[in-house]
Amino acid sequence: PPLLPPPPLHRSPQRPPRPRKPPLPRMPQKHYEPVQLPTAEMVMASQFWENCAVKAGVSGVVGGLMGLVLGPVFGLGALDPHVGSKAVAEQRTTQQIVKDAFKWQNIKAGAKSMGGKSLSYGKTFGYMGLLFAGGECMVEKYRAKHDIYNGVIGGCFAGAAMSYQAGPTGMCMGCAGFAAFSALFEKLLDPH
């Protein structure tokens, strides 16, 4: 059989061209920095500072230094130890008080008093920092979470330990006070 030519194509009437939509705007490309893996020294330094003994020790030293600095400031607000009673104080004039303040023995006694206050505040703040940071760190390691409860439990531990001489009731009060103070600071300074 002879080959027949293909049938004519049936053409539809031409449609008008559709208007083209404007192209979408190009989004700016993000620039990513290459990830740098930590070196062995960086890992060791991180592990060193995450150690609870190191955290507690550093907090104790910093707290002690802060107490040494604040001791003289708070010591200035104490009553004048050179005045025997109110009656004697009322009889002295301002000139006598100023004159007595600059006597060498009074300056020496005042410096000794401020030094004692400074040491007392230093010990207290150092002990407080050591207990709080150590307690909080151990609770965080045990729970494996970083949230507000670590600070609250650490504060309770520090408060109870700081007031152990007051007996069980004093320890409960110290625990509640320090825990509330820690919760307040955690909320204000470190919103998780």
C-alpha atoms as an extended CHARMM CRD file, in Angstrom:
* protein
*
       192  EXT
         1         1  PRO       CA              0.0000000000        0.0000000000        0.0000000000  PROA      1               0.0000000000
         2         2  PRO       CA              1.2160000000        3.3740000000       -0.8430000000  PROA      2               0.0000000000
         3         3  LEU       CA              2.0860000000        5.6990000000        1.9860000000  PROA      3               0.0000000000
         4         4  LEU       CA             -0.4050000000        8.3660000000        2.4820000000  PROA      4               0.0000000000
         5         5  PRO       CA              0.6140000000       11.8510000000        3.5090000000  PROA      5               0.0000000000
         6         6  PRO       CA             -0.1930000000       12.7320000000        7.0770000000  PROA      6               0.0000000000
         7         7  PRO       CA             -3.5410000000       14.3360000000        7.6190000000  PROA      7               0.0000000000
         8         8  PRO       CA             -3.4910000000       18.0920000000        7.7950000000  PROA      8               0.0000000000
         9         9  LEU       CA             -3.0960000000       19.4780000000       11.2750000000  PROA      9               0.0000000000
        10        10  HSD       CA             -6.1320000000       21.0990000000       12.5840000000  PROA      10              0.0000000000
        11        11  ARG       CA             -5.1410000000       24.4670000000       13.8740000000  PROA      11              0.0000000000
        12        12  SER       CA             -7.1330000000       26.2320000000       16.4710000000  PROA      12              0.0000000000
        13        13  PRO       CA             -7.6760000000       29.9500000000       16.1390000000  PROA      13              0.0000000000
        14        14  GLN       CA             -4.8150000000       31.9390000000       17.6120000000  PROA      14              0.0000000000
        15        15  ARG       CA             -5.2400000000       33.1640000000       21.1330000000  PROA      15              0.0000000000
        16        16  PRO       CA             -3.8920000000       36.5060000000       22.1820000000  PROA      16              0.0000000000
        17        17  PRO       CA             -0.6790000000       36.1470000000       24.2020000000  PROA      17              0.0000000000
        18        18  ARG       CA             -1.1050000000       36.1960000000       27.9740000000  PROA      18              0.0000000000
        19        19  PRO       CA              0.4100000000       39.1030000000       29.7940000000  PROA      19              0.0000000000
        20        20  ARG       CA              3.5060000000       38.0170000000       31.6540000000  PROA      20              0.0000000000
        21        21  LYS       CA              3.5810000000       38.3020000000       35.4130000000  PROA      21              0.0000000000
        22        22  PRO       CA              6.4340000000       40.3520000000       36.8010000000  PROA      22              0.0000000000
        23        23  PRO       CA              9.2180000000       38.1710000000       38.1680000000  PROA      23              0.0000000000
        24        24  LEU       CA              9.3040000000       37.5440000000       41.8690000000  PROA      24              0.0000000000
        25        25  PRO       CA             11.8220000000       39.6430000000       43.7970000000  PROA      25              0.0000000000
        26        26  ARG       CA             15.0610000000       37.8870000000       44.5610000000  PROA      26              0.0000000000
        27        27  MET       CA             15.5820000000       37.0650000000       48.2030000000  PROA      27              0.0000000000
        28        28  PRO       CA             18.9650000000       38.1160000000       49.5430000000  PROA      28              0.0000000000
        29        29  GLN       CA             21.2470000000       35.1730000000       49.9340000000  PROA      29              0.0000000000
        30        30  LYS       CA             22.3910000000       34.3380000000       53.4420000000  PROA      30              0.0000000000
        31        31  HSD       CA             26.1000000000       34.2240000000       54.0040000000  PROA      31              0.0000000000
        32        32  TYR       CA             27.1920000000       31.3370000000       56.1690000000  PROA      32              0.0000000000
        33        33  GLU       CA             30.5170000000       31.2360000000       57.9350000000  PROA      33              0.0000000000
        34        34  PRO       CA             32.3390000000       27.9270000000       57.9640000000  PROA      34              0.0000000000
        35        35  VAL       CA             31.9910000000       26.0380000000       61.2300000000  PROA      35              0.0000000000
        36        36  GLN       CA             35.1850000000       25.8660000000       63.2130000000  PROA      36              0.0000000000
        37        37  LEU       CA             35.5330000000       22.8420000000       65.4270000000  PROA      37              0.0000000000
        38        38  PRO       CA             36.9930000000       23.4890000000       68.8780000000  PROA      38              0.0000000000
        39        39  THR       CA             40.6040000000       22.6050000000       69.4270000000  PROA      39              0.0000000000
        40        40  ALA       CA             41.7460000000       20.2910000000       72.1970000000  PROA      40              0.0000000000
        41        41  GLU       CA             42.8750000000       23.2950000000       74.2440000000  PROA      41              0.0000000000
        42        42  MET       CA             39.4670000000       24.9400000000       73.9000000000  PROA      42              0.0000000000
        43        43  VAL       CA             37.7260000000       21.7550000000       75.0550000000  PROA      43              0.0000000000
        44        44  MET       CA             40.0670000000       21.4280000000       78.0440000000  PROA      44              0.0000000000
        45        45  ALA       CA             39.5260000000       25.0830000000       79.0380000000  PROA      45              0.0000000000
        46        46  SER       CA             35.7720000000       24.6380000000       78.7870000000  PROA      46              0.0000000000
        47        47  GLN       CA             35.8790000000       21.5140000000       80.9300000000  PROA      47              0.0000000000
        48        48  PHE       CA             38.0800000000       23.2930000000       83.4760000000  PROA      48              0.0000000000
        49        49  TRP       CA             35.6450000000       26.1940000000       83.9060000000  PROA      49              0.0000000000
        50        50  GLU       CA             32.6390000000       23.8430000000       84.0230000000  PROA      50              0.0000000000
        51        51  ASN       CA             34.1360000000       21.9970000000       87.0050000000  PROA      51              0.0000000000
        52        52  CYS       CA             32.0720000000       22.6170000000       90.1520000000  PROA      52              0.0000000000
        53        53  ALA       CA             35.1290000000       22.8990000000       92.3970000000  PROA      53              0.0000000000
        54        54  VAL       CA             36.6070000000       25.6020000000       90.1480000000  PROA      54              0.0000000000
        55        55  LYS       CA             33.3120000000       27.5070000000       89.9760000000  PROA      55              0.0000000000
        56        56  ALA       CA             32.8950000000       27.3470000000       93.7560000000  PROA      56              0.0000000000
        57        57  GLY       CA             36.5120000000       28.3670000000       94.3960000000  PROA      57              0.0000000000
        58        58  VAL       CA             36.4060000000       31.3180000000       92.0240000000  PROA      58              0.0000000000
        59        59  SER       CA             33.0620000000       32.4710000000       93.4770000000  PROA      59              0.0000000000
        60        60  GLY       CA             34.4760000000       32.1940000000       96.9880000000  PROA      60              0.0000000000
        61        61  VAL       CA             37.5400000000       34.2800000000       96.1150000000  PROA      61              0.0000000000
        62        62  VAL       CA             35.5140000000       36.9230000000       94.2520000000  PROA      62              0.0000000000
        63        63  GLY       CA             32.9530000000       37.0520000000       97.0670000000  PROA      63              0.0000000000
        64        64  GLY       CA             35.7410000000       37.4280000000       99.6210000000  PROA      64              0.0000000000
        65        65  LEU       CA             37.3130000000       40.2850000000       97.6760000000  PROA      65              0.0000000000
        66        66  MET       CA             33.9400000000       41.9640000000       97.3480000000  PROA      66              0.0000000000
        67        67  GLY       CA             33.4150000000       41.6420000000      101.1010000000  PROA      67              0.0000000000
        68        68  LEU       CA             36.8510000000       43.1300000000      101.7750000000  PROA      68              0.0000000000
        69        69  VAL       CA             35.9410000000       46.1330000000       99.6370000000  PROA      69              0.0000000000
        70        70  LEU       CA             32.4470000000       46.5520000000      101.0900000000  PROA      70              0.0000000000
        71        71  GLY       CA             33.5390000000       46.0760000000      104.7170000000  PROA      71              0.0000000000
        72        72  PRO       CA             34.9700000000       49.5840000000      105.1660000000  PROA      72              0.0000000000
        73        73  VAL       CA             31.9860000000       51.1040000000      103.3660000000  PROA      73              0.0000000000
        74        74  PHE       CA             29.5340000000       49.4510000000      105.7420000000  PROA      74              0.0000000000
        75        75  GLY       CA             31.9190000000       50.0280000000      108.6440000000  PROA      75              0.0000000000
        76        76  LEU       CA             31.6300000000       53.7770000000      108.1540000000  PROA      76              0.0000000000
        77        77  GLY       CA             27.9310000000       53.6030000000      108.9060000000  PROA      77              0.0000000000
        78        78  ALA       CA             28.5030000000       52.0590000000      112.3400000000  PROA      78              0.0000000000
        79        79  LEU       CA             28.0610000000       54.1250000000      115.4560000000  PROA      79              0.0000000000
        80        80  ASP       CA             31.0870000000       56.0350000000      116.7150000000  PROA      80              0.0000000000
        81        81  PRO       CA             32.7570000000       53.5580000000      119.1230000000  PROA      81              0.0000000000
        82        82  HSD       CA             34.4940000000       56.4170000000      120.9650000000  PROA      82              0.0000000000
        83        83  VAL       CA             31.2530000000       57.8510000000      122.3350000000  PROA      83              0.0000000000
        84        84  GLY       CA             30.3370000000       56.2240000000      125.6470000000  PROA      84              0.0000000000
        85        85  SER       CA             26.6470000000       57.0860000000      125.7890000000  PROA      85              0.0000000000
        86        86  LYS       CA             24.0200000000       59.3660000000      124.3130000000  PROA      86              0.0000000000
        87        87  ALA       CA             24.2850000000       61.7780000000      127.2290000000  PROA      87              0.0000000000
        88        88  VAL       CA             27.9890000000       62.2860000000      126.5570000000  PROA      88              0.0000000000
        89        89  ALA       CA             27.3030000000       62.6880000000      122.8290000000  PROA      89              0.0000000000
        90        90  GLU       CA             24.6910000000       65.3550000000      123.4020000000  PROA      90              0.0000000000
        91        91  GLN       CA             27.0570000000       67.3880000000      125.5960000000  PROA      91              0.0000000000
        92        92  ARG       CA             29.8190000000       67.5250000000      122.9610000000  PROA      92              0.0000000000
        93        93  THR       CA             29.8370000000       70.3310000000      120.4230000000  PROA      93              0.0000000000
        94        94  THR       CA             30.4790000000       69.8610000000      116.7240000000  PROA      94              0.0000000000
        95        95  GLN       CA             33.9550000000       71.3480000000      117.0880000000  PROA      95              0.0000000000
        96        96  GLN       CA             34.8000000000       68.8340000000      119.8230000000  PROA      96              0.0000000000
        97        97  ILE       CA             33.5330000000       65.9380000000      117.7190000000  PROA      97              0.0000000000
        98        98  VAL       CA             35.6020000000       67.0470000000      114.6890000000  PROA      98              0.0000000000
        99        99  LYS       CA             38.6350000000       67.6760000000      116.8970000000  PROA      99              0.0000000000
       100       100  ASP       CA             38.3140000000       64.2090000000      118.4720000000  PROA      100             0.0000000000
       101       101  ALA       CA             37.8520000000       62.5700000000      115.0640000000  PROA      101             0.0000000000
       102       102  PHE       CA             41.2960000000       63.7190000000      113.9400000000  PROA      102             0.0000000000
       103       103  LYS       CA             43.1640000000       62.5150000000      117.0260000000  PROA      103             0.0000000000
       104       104  TRP       CA             45.7100000000       59.8330000000      116.1340000000  PROA      104             0.0000000000
       105       105  GLN       CA             44.3560000000       57.2930000000      118.6420000000  PROA      105             0.0000000000
       106       106  ASN       CA             40.8180000000       57.6850000000      117.2480000000  PROA      106             0.0000000000
       107       107  ILE       CA             42.0320000000       57.3440000000      113.6490000000  PROA      107             0.0000000000
       108       108  LYS       CA             43.9480000000       54.2080000000      114.6210000000  PROA      108             0.0000000000
       109       109  ALA       CA             40.9400000000       52.7450000000      116.4460000000  PROA      109             0.0000000000
       110       110  GLY       CA             38.6310000000       53.5660000000      113.5290000000  PROA      110             0.0000000000
       111       111  ALA       CA             40.9880000000       51.9310000000      111.0330000000  PROA      111             0.0000000000
       112       112  LYS       CA             41.2430000000       48.8530000000      113.2450000000  PROA      112             0.0000000000
       113       113  SER       CA             37.4440000000       48.6980000000      113.4920000000  PROA      113             0.0000000000
       114       114  MET       CA             37.0380000000       49.0370000000      109.7100000000  PROA      114             0.0000000000
       115       115  GLY       CA             39.7200000000       46.3820000000      109.1420000000  PROA      115             0.0000000000
       116       116  GLY       CA             37.8690000000       43.9720000000      111.4190000000  PROA      116             0.0000000000
       117       117  LYS       CA             34.5840000000       44.6880000000      109.6280000000  PROA      117             0.0000000000
       118       118  SER       CA             36.3060000000       44.2400000000      106.2910000000  PROA      118             0.0000000000
       119       119  LEU       CA             37.6740000000       40.8180000000      107.2590000000  PROA      119             0.0000000000
       120       120  SER       CA             34.3150000000       39.7870000000      108.6750000000  PROA      120             0.0000000000
       121       121  TYR       CA             32.4760000000       40.8010000000      105.4840000000  PROA      121             0.0000000000
       122       122  GLY       CA             35.1660000000       39.1700000000      103.3560000000  PROA      122             0.0000000000
       123       123  LYS       CA             34.7980000000       35.8250000000      105.1310000000  PROA      123             0.0000000000
       124       124  THR       CA             31.0130000000       35.9630000000      105.0040000000  PROA      124             0.0000000000
       125       125  PHE       CA             30.7670000000       36.9160000000      101.3290000000  PROA      125             0.0000000000
       126       126  GLY       CA             33.4580000000       34.3990000000      100.3660000000  PROA      126             0.0000000000
       127       127  TYR       CA             31.7310000000       31.5980000000      102.2500000000  PROA      127             0.0000000000
       128       128  MET       CA             28.3880000000       32.5980000000      100.7210000000  PROA      128             0.0000000000
       129       129  GLY       CA             29.7840000000       32.6240000000       97.1700000000  PROA      129             0.0000000000
       130       130  LEU       CA             31.5000000000       29.2820000000       97.6640000000  PROA      130             0.0000000000
       131       131  LEU       CA             28.3610000000       27.5960000000       99.0100000000  PROA      131             0.0000000000
       132       132  PHE       CA             25.9700000000       29.0950000000       96.4780000000  PROA      132             0.0000000000
       133       133  ALA       CA             28.0670000000       28.4660000000       93.3630000000  PROA      133             0.0000000000
       134       134  GLY       CA             29.0360000000       24.9690000000       94.5010000000  PROA      134             0.0000000000
       135       135  GLY       CA             25.4600000000       24.0280000000       95.3660000000  PROA      135             0.0000000000
       136       136  GLU       CA             24.0140000000       25.4470000000       92.1690000000  PROA      136             0.0000000000
       137       137  CYS       CA             26.6390000000       23.7380000000       90.0140000000  PROA      137             0.0000000000
       138       138  MET       CA             26.1430000000       20.3350000000       91.6430000000  PROA      138             0.0000000000
       139       139  VAL       CA             22.3620000000       20.5820000000       91.2720000000  PROA      139             0.0000000000
       140       140  GLU       CA             22.7410000000       21.5910000000       87.6170000000  PROA      140             0.0000000000
       141       141  LYS       CA             25.0900000000       18.6580000000       86.9330000000  PROA      141             0.0000000000
       142       142  TYR       CA             22.7600000000       16.2270000000       88.7040000000  PROA      142             0.0000000000
       143       143  ARG       CA             19.5980000000       17.4590000000       86.9620000000  PROA      143             0.0000000000
       144       144  ALA       CA             21.3310000000       18.0180000000       83.5930000000  PROA      144             0.0000000000
       145       145  LYS       CA             19.1850000000       21.1240000000       83.0630000000  PROA      145             0.0000000000
       146       146  HSD       CA             19.8820000000       24.8550000000       83.1130000000  PROA      146             0.0000000000
       147       147  ASP       CA             16.8450000000       26.5580000000       84.5940000000  PROA      147             0.0000000000
       148       148  ILE       CA             15.6960000000       28.6940000000       87.5190000000  PROA      148             0.0000000000
       149       149  TYR       CA             15.3750000000       25.7750000000       89.9260000000  PROA      149             0.0000000000
       150       150  ASN       CA             19.1480000000       25.2340000000       90.0630000000  PROA      150             0.0000000000
       151       151  GLY       CA             19.6330000000       28.7060000000       91.5050000000  PROA      151             0.0000000000
       152       152  VAL       CA             16.7120000000       28.3060000000       93.9040000000  PROA      152             0.0000000000
       153       153  ILE       CA             18.0190000000       24.9950000000       95.2410000000  PROA      153             0.0000000000
       154       154  GLY       CA             21.5800000000       26.3480000000       95.4130000000  PROA      154             0.0000000000
       155       155  GLY       CA             20.2800000000       29.4040000000       97.2900000000  PROA      155             0.0000000000
       156       156  CYS       CA             18.3670000000       27.2020000000       99.7140000000  PROA      156             0.0000000000
       157       157  PHE       CA             21.4970000000       25.1470000000      100.3610000000  PROA      157             0.0000000000
       158       158  ALA       CA             23.6650000000       28.2410000000      100.8910000000  PROA      158             0.0000000000
       159       159  GLY       CA             21.0790000000       29.8940000000      103.1610000000  PROA      159             0.0000000000
       160       160  ALA       CA             20.6780000000       26.8080000000      105.3130000000  PROA      160             0.0000000000
       161       161  ALA       CA             24.4360000000       26.2660000000      105.5630000000  PROA      161             0.0000000000
       162       162  MET       CA             25.0760000000       29.9280000000      106.4210000000  PROA      162             0.0000000000
       163       163  SER       CA             22.5960000000       29.8090000000      109.3160000000  PROA      163             0.0000000000
       164       164  TYR       CA             23.3420000000       26.3530000000      110.7200000000  PROA      164             0.0000000000
       165       165  GLN       CA             24.2480000000       27.8510000000      114.1210000000  PROA      165             0.0000000000
       166       166  ALA       CA             20.6790000000       29.1220000000      114.5420000000  PROA      166             0.0000000000
       167       167  GLY       CA             19.2860000000       25.5790000000      114.6120000000  PROA      167             0.0000000000
       168       168  PRO       CA             16.6550000000       23.9410000000      112.3870000000  PROA      168             0.0000000000
       169       169  THR       CA             14.2560000000       26.8940000000      112.4240000000  PROA      169             0.0000000000
       170       170  GLY       CA             17.0400000000       29.3110000000      111.4960000000  PROA      170             0.0000000000
       171       171  MET       CA             18.2020000000       26.9700000000      108.7430000000  PROA      171             0.0000000000
       172       172  CYS       CA             14.6650000000       26.8270000000      107.3090000000  PROA      172             0.0000000000
       173       173  MET       CA             14.4150000000       30.5990000000      107.3950000000  PROA      173             0.0000000000
       174       174  GLY       CA             17.8440000000       30.9670000000      105.7680000000  PROA      174             0.0000000000
       175       175  CYS       CA             16.8940000000       28.4310000000      103.1060000000  PROA      175             0.0000000000
       176       176  ALA       CA             13.6250000000       30.2270000000      102.3130000000  PROA      176             0.0000000000
       177       177  GLY       CA             15.2430000000       33.6710000000      102.2700000000  PROA      177             0.0000000000
       178       178  PHE       CA             18.1630000000       32.7460000000      100.0510000000  PROA      178             0.0000000000
       179       179  ALA       CA             15.9390000000       30.6660000000       97.7410000000  PROA      179             0.0000000000
       180       180  ALA       CA             13.5310000000       33.5950000000       97.2770000000  PROA      180             0.0000000000
       181       181  PHE       CA             16.4170000000       35.9950000000       96.6980000000  PROA      181             0.0000000000
       182       182  SER       CA             17.9570000000       33.5930000000       94.1610000000  PROA      182             0.0000000000
       183       183  ALA       CA             14.6450000000       33.1690000000       92.3400000000  PROA      183             0.0000000000
       184       184  LEU       CA             14.2530000000       36.9350000000       92.1220000000  PROA      184             0.0000000000
       185       185  PHE       CA             17.7550000000       37.3780000000       90.7250000000  PROA      185             0.0000000000
       186       186  GLU       CA             17.3400000000       34.4950000000       88.2950000000  PROA      186             0.0000000000
       187       187  LYS       CA             14.1290000000       36.0490000000       86.9600000000  PROA      187             0.0000000000
       188       188  LEU       CA             15.6710000000       39.5050000000       86.6480000000  PROA      188             0.0000000000
       189       189  LEU       CA             19.1150000000       38.6380000000       85.2970000000  PROA      189             0.0000000000
       190       190  ASP       CA             18.8130000000       35.3510000000       83.4270000000  PROA      190             0.0000000000
       191       191  PRO       CA             15.4490000000       34.8310000000       81.6950000000  PROA      191             0.0000000000
       192       192  HSD       CA             15.7130000000       31.2050000000       80.5180000000  PROA      192             0.0000000000
